[in-house]
Amino acid sequence: MRIVDLLKKDAVILNAGVSSKEEMLDTLIDLHEKVGNISDRAEFKKGILQRESEGATAIAEGICIPHSKNAAVKTPGIASITVPAGIDCNALDGQPSNLFFMIAAPATGADLHLEALARLSSILMDGSFREKLFAAKNVDEYLKAIDEKETEKFGKEDAAQEAAPAPAASGSGYRILAVTACPTGIAHTYMAAEALEEKGKELGIPVKVETNGSGGAKNVLTAEEIANCEGIIIAADKNVEMARFDGKPLIKTKVQDGIHKSQELIEKVVNGEAPIYHHTGEVAADEGGDESFGHQLYKHLMNGVSHMLPFVIGGGILIALAFLFDDYSIDPSNFGMNTPLAAVLKTAGGVAFGFMLPILAGYIAMSIADRPGLMPGFVGGAIAASGTSFSSIIAPFNGVEPNVVSGGFIGALFAGFAAGYMVLFLKKITEKMPAAMDGLRPMLIYPVGGLALIMVVMFAVNPFFAWLNTLLANALGSLGGANAVVLGAVVGGMMSIDMGGPFNKASYVFGTAALATATEASPQGFMIMAAVMVGGMVPPIAIAISSWAFKTKFTDNDRANAPVNAIMGLCFISEAAIPYAAGDPGHVIPSCVVGSAVAGALSMAFKCTLRAPHGGVFVIPTIGNPFMYLVALLVGSVVGAVLLGVLRKPVAK
């Protein structure tokens, strides 16, 4: 399917009078609605805003391609506007964007539109073509320029017959192979492929690129091509099949580098600077790209947290249910295990919850050092959880009772990062080993050396983390009055700052860490978890209430979606508020932060406790002081709703 088949005349505006990113998105969405590409404007806009929240769709060179693969799309299509003055859309090169194409892709069905999208991404890389688009005096000239460029590059054949492979150099095959992929598999995937292929032609180096898009892998690399090439470039922000590249020189980097650093990547491979990739666990150089060290640490941490959460949530909710179905009067000291059902639930939940710290540490280490880091990280996290140290091991030999205190969450964090970087160290110092001994590295050196190193380090530092964990537990145990209320306001408010982002995750992780250390004698950890959850429930509910109470401040579609938003808030799904926050951050985020802070503070003031790390209203029966917890939720939501209603301006009809 050709681009001009998807880009209708009525879906184009030249020299559009828009001055902000929000106006640009609304204008393009209006065009899709006008030509009948979408059936539900609100649903489609949510998809567009969700994609924008995941990363900028403004590529560079003034190009911006917002897109969504969405159930609201009934006909695949493209809408386009030009804005000569430019709009700040957080482009990769820091420059304003002035050429916009919005892709509407159906959630299911044929993916013919992806072929046209690949073409669009390719032809936009030509600067002279972009100038021709801006020079168009009317929409007909604009569409004609696109049609001519597409014909020039791809010919008039059907998409299924397009683009034969580039000629190989003197029968020797492609010198360089590449794979490009982005999380959505749309624009960046094809732009990186085009940049690499075009730069290869310019340098006289035959390059073949496999695009791993949402329509599946296209232009797939063959085993013969892989065997005969000089090296591989993986420009991807998601996982691709790597086993086939074992033993080949390979550079792994971000998809943006495929677009903007294509020459540098090609030259590195040709000059022999690409490290040999081993699928048994070797991590390719350049994997971090130009990311800051701080951002890399955050990514490693989030990898551990994301793998840990299912254990925390599943185990925590089963433990909470065990208390719900138990009889406290039978044996208060054994509460949670007094009845058969409670004992079953608490035992299973306890097993899952017990994996929390090893999983956290293991997947942090794996994020840093790939698979060789998993085992040392897992063991390091288990050692941190157990609190084992040199002194506790030696104590029985001296006739002394060992004093074992868990290093807790902080100890497991340290273990994960330590194990990951230790394995990287082992990789570095064994790089010069003879090639014949490469098999020893993943099978012997990494597991044995990694385990030995993390064992020595954690046995040595566990007493420090035990002291730190005890200090934190005592600090939480001493919380009361104003201090507790302030802490509740802080952790509750943080849940609304970015609704699923770093601040939200930091607050949630603090809550789960406090929950893991809480006891009947020291329930402050249960109180913190309660404040965290109520803070995360407020944003969607506050937005829903505000849309009902202040009808002139919200569109009809906003109000129509309010019931769903409220339900998601009651289920503790803060992310339901993201589309609203993305569309109006200056008003939505401050209002929700204040509302969540109020709810968190009230929850702490009322001494509400929560034994489950998730669940929303479904775990209300397990909450200590449930009625006042609902009061805290209602008050915080109303405060946020009123503040949002006051701050927002009436919307146009």
N, C-alpha and C positions, 0 to 999 in steps of 0.2 A: 504494500500500500504506500503510495507516494505522499509526500508531505502536503501537497496542495489538495489531496483528497481529504485530509483531516483538518486543514486550516481553511475554514469557510470565509467568504468575503465579509460577512456580517460579524465575524469574530475577530476583526482586526481594527485597531484604532491607531492612527499615526499622530504623533505629537500630542499624546494624551495629557490632559491637564491634571496630573496627580503630583502630589508633593511629599508623600510618605509611603512607606512600605505597606502599611495597612490599606491605604487607598488603592495602591497598585494591585494588591491581592483581591480586594473587593471588586475592582473594575474588571479584572480578568475572569473572576467567578461569574459576574453579571453577564459577560459575553458568552460564557459556556451555557448559562441558563437561557439566554436570548435565543441561541441557535438550537436549543433542545438537546444538548449533550448530557445534561444531568437532570435527575428527577427530584432530588432533594438538595436544595442549596445549602442548608445548614449542615447536613451530614457531609457534603463534599467539602465545605469550608473547614469542618473539624479535621478532616483528613489532611487538607493542605496545611493547617496550622500545626498539626501533629508532626508532619514531615519537617516543617520549618524549625520546630523545637529540637529536632534531632541533629540539626546542622544546617549551615547556610546553603541554599540552593543557588546563590549568586556565585558563579564560577570565578570569573576574572574577565578582563578585556571588555567590561561593560555588559557581559552576558549574565542573565538570570533565568533559570528554568525551574520555577516551582512546579511540583507535580504530586499526584496522588493516585494510587491504585485503589479504587474506592467502589463500594457497593452502590453508591448513589449515581454512578456513571452508567447511563444506558447506551450511549454511543461514544466510542473512542473519538477524541478530538483534540485540537490545539487551538488556543486563543492567544493572540499576540498584540502587544502595544509597544510603541516607542516613546521614550521620554528623553528628549535631547538634553535637558538640563541635568538629568541623572538623579538617582535616589540612593541613599545609603542603605544597602541591604547586607552589610557585613561580608562583602566579597573577600575572597582569599587574598587578593592583591591590595585590599584596603581602599580601592577606588569605587566611586559611585557606579551603579548599574543604569544602563539606558536602553537596553534591548531585552524585551521580556517575552518568553513563550511559556504558557502554562499548559501542562499535559494533563488530560483527563483520561485515565485508563480504567477500564472495567475490572472489577475484582475477580471475575471469572470469565471463562470463554477464551476465544482465540486471542493470540498476542500479535496480530498483524501490526498493530500500532507501534510495537516495539521496534519493528524493522524501520518504520518511518522515523521513529525517535533516534535510532542509531544514525540515520542519515542526517537528521537535523543537527545533532550534536557534532557530527563530522564537518558539515559545511560551515558551521558557525566559527570554526577555528581559523577560517580564512579572513584576514583583516580587510582585504579589498572587497570581499563580498559584504561584510558588515557595513562598510562605507556606502556601498550601492543601495543597501536597504534604507539607510538614512537619507539618501538622495532621492528616494522615490517620492513623487509628487502626489500620488494617490494610491489607494489600496490595490488597484489593478496593476500598477507598476511594481508594487511591493511583492504581490503574488507572482508576477511574471519573473522577477529577479530570482525568487526562490525556485521556481520551476526550471529556469535556465541553468541555475547552478547545480541543481539536482541532476538534470539531464547531462550536464557536462561531466559530472563526477561519476555517475552511475549508469548512464545510458538510458534507453527507453524500455529496457527489459523489465519484466515483472520482478518484484522483490525476491521471489524465490530463485531467480536466475542471476541475481546481481553479483558483482564483485568477485571475479575469479581471483585466486591467490596471486600475490605479487610474484614476478618472475624471480626464480632463484639464481644465485650467482654461479655461473658456469657449471650447472648441474650438481653443485655441492649441497643444495638444500638451503634452508634459512639459517643464517648465522646466529640470529637471536630469536628466541621465542618468548612470549609474554602472556600473562593472564591478567585481565582487569576485572574488578568487581567492586561494587559499592553496596551498602546495606539494602537499598531499595532496588538496585539492579536496573536503574534507569539512566539518567543523564551522565553522571560522572563515569560510569562504566564505559560508555561509548566514546566520550571525549578523550579519556585516557588512551583508549585503543587507537583513535585517530591520530593523536599527538605522537605516539610511539611509532606508528607506521609511517607517518609523513616525515618524521625526523630521520627515520631509517633510510627512506628514499633520498632525502637531502644529503645524508652522509655516505650514500652508496652502500649501505649495509642492509641486506634483506631481512625484514622483521615480519613475523607472523604473530597475530594477537588473538587469543581466545577470549571472547567476552562472556563473562559469567553473569548474565542479566536475569531479570525476573522471568523472562521467557525460557530460561534454561541456558546451558552452555552452547554457544555458537562458534563456528570456525574452530572446532575442537582440535587440539594438538595431537598428532599421531605418535605412536611409539617410535617409528622410524625417524620422524622429525626431531623428537627429543634426543634420540641417540646420536644424531649427526650434528646437532647445533653446538655452538660455542658456549652458550649460557642461557639462563632463564631470568626473566624479570617478573616478579609477582607484585603488581600494583593493586592492592586490594584492601578494603576495610572490613572484609568478612572472610570466613574460612573458605578455602578452596581445596580441591583434592591435591595433596602434596606427595603421596607415595610414589607417583610416577617419575618424580624428579630426583629420586635418590641417586647420589653420586655425581650430580651435575653442579657446575658453578651456578650459584643462584643468589639474587638480591631480592629481599622482601621489603616492601615499603608501602606507604599510604597511596591511595588512589590519586590524591591530589598531586603527588610527586610524578605520577605518570603523565599528568597533564602539563605540569610546569617545569619538571626537571627531566624531560625525556632524553635530551642529549646527554646530560650527565650520567644517567643510568646506562644508556647504551655504551658510552665510552668506558665506563667502569667494567662492563662485561668484556668488551673487546680488548681492553688493556690487561685483562687477567686479574682484576681487583675483586672479583666476586668470590666469596668463600664457597667451599664445597658443601653441598647440603646433604645431610644424612637423615633419612626419615625416622631413624631410630631415636631421634631426639635432638639433633643439632639445630640450634636456632640460627636462622640466617642473619647476617649482619645487616645494618640499616633498618632493622625492624622498627625501631623507635622513631625513625624519620627525624623531623625537626622538633619533636615534642620536647617540652621542657622536662627536666628531671622531676619536678614536682608533679606534673601531670602524669608522668609515667608511674610514679608512686601511687597516685590516686587510682589509676587504671588497675594496677596490681591489687590494691586494697579492695576495690569494687568487685574484682573477679572472685576474691575470697569470700566477700560478703554475699554476693549473689548465689554462690554455691552453698553457703552456710544457711541462708534463710529458710529453705524448705525443711531442714532439720529442726531449726528453731521453731518455726511456725507449726509444723506437724506435731513435733514432740511437745511443744508448749501447750497447744490446745488440748491434746490428750491428757496431759497432766492436770490442766484446769478442769476438764470434765471429770477426772478422777475425784477431785475435791467436791464437785457438784453432786456426784452420785454416792458419796461416802456418808457415814454417820459419825459425826464428831463425838457423840456421847459414848460410843463403845470404848474408845481408847484415844483421848486427845493427843497423846504423844505419838500415836501412829496414824494420825489423820491423813487420809488419802489412800490408805491400804487396809482399812477395817472391813470392807466388804469385798466379795469376790470380783464384782464388776470394777470397783474402784482399783483394786490391786492389779487387775489385768491392764486397765487403761494407764495407770501410773507406771507400771513396769515397762510397757511398750513405749510410752512417751519419754520415760527416763533414758531408755536405750538410744532413741533418736536424739534427744537433747544432749546426751553424752558425746555425740559425734561433733557437736558444734565447733569446739575449739580445734580439734585435729583437721576438720574439713576447711575451716577458715585458713589455718596456716598452710595446709597442703596446697590449696588452690592459689594462694598468694605466691607461693614458691613456684608452682607450675606456670603461672603467668610470667614470672621472671625468667625461668630457665627451661621452660617447656617440660615434657614428661619426666626427664631425669630429676626435676625438682620436686615432683609430687611426693615420693616416698619420704625423703628427708624432711620435707615440710610437714607432712602428716605426723611423722614420729615426733618432730620437735613440738608440734601443737599438743600431742598426747603427753609429752614430758612436762610441758608447761601446765597442763590441766592437772596432772598428778602431783606436781610440786616436788618431784624427786630431785635430789641434789647429791653432791659428793658426801656431804656431812650426814644426810639421812641414810645413805647406803652404808657408810662406815660405822654409824652409831651402834647398830646391834653387835658388831664385832668387839666393841668396847663396853658392852653391857649397858648401853644407854638406850632409852626409849627414843626412837627418832621423832623429830618434830617436823611434820610435813604440812605445808600450807600451799595451796594451789597458786600458781602465777597468774591464773585467770585470763581474761580477755587480752590484757596488755601483754602478758607473757607470750600468748599465742601469736599476737601480731608480730612481736619481735622474732619469734621462731620462724614464721613464714618468710619474712624478708631476709633473715639471716640464712636460712636454708637455700633460698633462691640464689642469693649472691655468692654463697659458698660454691654451689654447683657451677655457676658461671666462672668462678675462679678456677675450679678443676678443669673446666673446658679450656680455659685460656692457657693453663700451664701444660696441658697435654696436646696442644695444637701441633707441636713439632715432632710428635711421635711418628715412627715409620708408618706408611700407609697400610702395610700388612698387619699392623696392630690396631687399626682403627676399630675393629670389632670389640676390642677389650674395653674401650671407653664406655659405651652405654651398658655393656653387660657386666662389667666388673668395677671399673674405676669410679664411675659416678655413683652407683648405689652403695658400695662399701665405703668409699671416701666420704661421700655426702653424709651417710649415717654416722660415721665415726666423728666427723667434724661437728655436726649438730648435737650429737650426744655430749661431747666434751663441753661445748659452749653452753648448752642449756643446763647441764648439771652444775656448771660454774655460776651462771647468772640467775638461776631460779630463786635463790634466797633473796636477791634484790627484788625480783618481781613479786615474791610472796609478801615481802615487807610493803611494797607499793600497793598490792591488792588489799592487804589488811588495812593500810592507811585509808584507802578509798572506801572500804567497807565501813570503817569507823566514822569517816566523814559523812557518809550517807546515813549511818545509824544515828548520828547526832543531829541530823537535820530536824528542824522543828520551827513552828511559827513562821516568821517573815522569811527566813532563809529557804524553807521548803516552798513557800508560795512563789518566791522569785525564781527558784529553779524550775518550778512547774511552768511559769510564764515563758522562760527562756526555751525549754525543750519543746513546749507547745508551739510557740511562735516560729521556731526553726522549721517545723514541719510544713509551714506555709510559704517560706521564702522562695523555694524553687520547686515544690510539689513533686518530689521524685528525684531531684538533683542532689548535688553534694551536701547541702545544708540539711535537707530532709533526711538523707541517708545517715549523716553524722548523728543527728538526733535519734533516729531509730536504732542505730547500732549502740548508742549510749544506753538507750532504754533496755535493749535485749541483754546487754552486758550487766546492767544493774539487776535485771530480772534473774539472771543466772546466779547471782550471789545472794539473792534475798532469801530469808528464812522466816519462819513464824515468829521467832524472837526479834528479828530485825526486818520488818516488812517494808522499809523505805524503798527498796528496789521494786517491789510490787506497785508502790505509789507512783514512782517515776514512769514505769511502763504504762500505767493508766493515763498519766498526763500526756505522754507521747501519743498514745492512740487517740485520745479525745482531740488533741491538737490537729491530727491528720484528718479527722472526720469533719472538721468545721468547714473548710473551704468550699466543697461542692454544695453543702447544705446552705451555707450563707448566701452563695450565689443564687440558689434556687429561691430562697425566701425573698431575697432582694428583688428578683425578677417578678415575683408575685405582688410584692408590696409597692414597688415603684415601676409601674407598667410603662410609663413614658420613657424610662431610662433604658429599656431593653427592646429589642426587635421581637416581632411575633415568633420567629424561629427560636430565639433565646428562651422565651417563655414556654414554648412548646416542648423544649428539651429539659425544662426545669425538673419535672418529676423524675426523669432518669438520673439527673445529676444528684438529686436528693437521695435517691436509693443507693447510688454508688457511694455517696458520702457516708451513709449509715453502714455500709459494708467496709468502711475504712479504705476507700480507694481514692486517695487525694488527687491522683492524676486526672480524675474527671474534670477538674477545674482548669487544666492546662490550656485548652482552647480559648477559654475566656481570658486567662491571664496573658496568653500570647497576643490576643487581639487588643487588650487594654491594660498593659502591665502597670501603668502609672496609677491606676485607680483600684484594680482588682487585688494586686499583691499586697499593698499596705493595708487594705481593709481586711483581708483574710489573715494577715499576720497578727493584727490587733485582736481579731476575734479568736484566733487559735491561742494566743497568749492568755487572754482572759479565761478561756476554757481550761487551759492547763493549770493556771494559777488556782482557779476554783476547785479543780479536781484534787490538787494537793491540799488546799485549805480544808476540804471536806474529808481528807484522809481516805480517799477512794483507792482501792487496790485492784490490780489486775494480774492474774497468773498466766494468762495466755498472751503471746506477742502479736496476735492478729485476731480478726474475726468480727470486729465492729459490734453491731447490735446482737449478733448471734452468740456472743459470749457474755452478754449482760448478766445472765444468771450466775456466772462465776465471779462477778465483780463484787468486791467489798463495798458496801454502802451504795447499791445500784441506783436508788432513787435520786440521791444527790449527784451521782455521776451524770444521769440524764439531765438534771438541772444545769450542771456545768456545761454540758453539750448544747443545751437549748440557749442558755444565756450567751455563750460565746458565739453561736451561730447568729443570733439576733443582733448582737453588737456588730459583727462583721457585715451583716446584711444592711443595717441602718447606715453604717459608715459608707458602704459602697453606694447605696442609694443617694446619699447626700453628695458624694464626690462626683458621681457621674453626671454628665449633661444629657438632656433629652435627645433621643435619636430622631433622625428624620424619618418621615413616613415612607 
